[in-house]
Amino acid sequence: MKKVLRITIAVICMVTLVVGYYAYLSKKNAAAQAEQQVELSEVQAIISKNFTKDYPATPRAVVKWYNRIITAYYSEDYDQKELEQMADQARFLMDDELLQYNPRDTYLASLNLEITDYKNRNRTIVSSTISDSKEVQYKTVNGYECAFLTCNYFVREGSSYDRTYEDFCLRKDSNGNWKILTWRLSTKDEINGY
C-alpha cells in the first residue's frame, strides 16, 4: 500500500510539474506576441487596421484616421507597396462619389507627386486637431445625412512653422458609415464655411 501511495504522489507531482511548465510556456509565448504587437510601426498599424470589421463610428473618428494616414505619408519610412496599402486605407474612408472622381491610379500618381514635393521642401505635419464633438455640424443635404467639421494642421517646413485649416464634409453611406465626401483648404476666418 505504501508503494502505491508513493507512486500516486510521484505521478501527481509529475503531472503538476508538466502542467506548470505548460502554463509557463503559454504565458511566455503570449507575452512575446504582445510585445511584437506593441512594436508595430505607424505604417504597419495603419495597414493592419480592418475598417471592414471596425469602421470608425463618428465623423471625427473618420477624420482622425484619415489624418493618421496622411501624417504617415509625409513623416514615416515605407516602400511603394506600403504606400499603396496606406492609400487604399485612406480611400476606404472616402465616399463612393469622391472615389469616382478620383480613381486609384490618379490618386496614387497625385499622392506620389505631393509626397515628393513635401520631402523636397522638408515639410511635415507636426500635429492635427479636429473640431470638438459639439462643433461638428450635422445637416441633411439633398436627402443625405452630412457632417461638417474643421481640422487644423500644424506644419513644419524647414525651420518655420505654419498652421493650415481644412473643412471636411462627410456623408453617411447606405451602411451607416460616415465617409469623406470632400474637403477644402480654408482660412481661420472661413472655418466651417460650407
Buried (B, 14 or more C-beta within 10 A) or exposed (E): EEEEEEEEEEEEEEEEEEEEEEEEEEEEEEEEEEEEEEEEEBBBEBBEBEBEEEBBEBBBBBBBBBBBBBBBBBBBEBEEEBBBBBBBBBBBBBBEEBBEEEEEEEBBEEBBEEBEEBEEEEBBBEEBEBBEEEEBBEEEEEEEBBBBBBBBBEBBEEEEEEEBBBBBBBBBBEEEBBBBBBBEEBEEEEBBEB
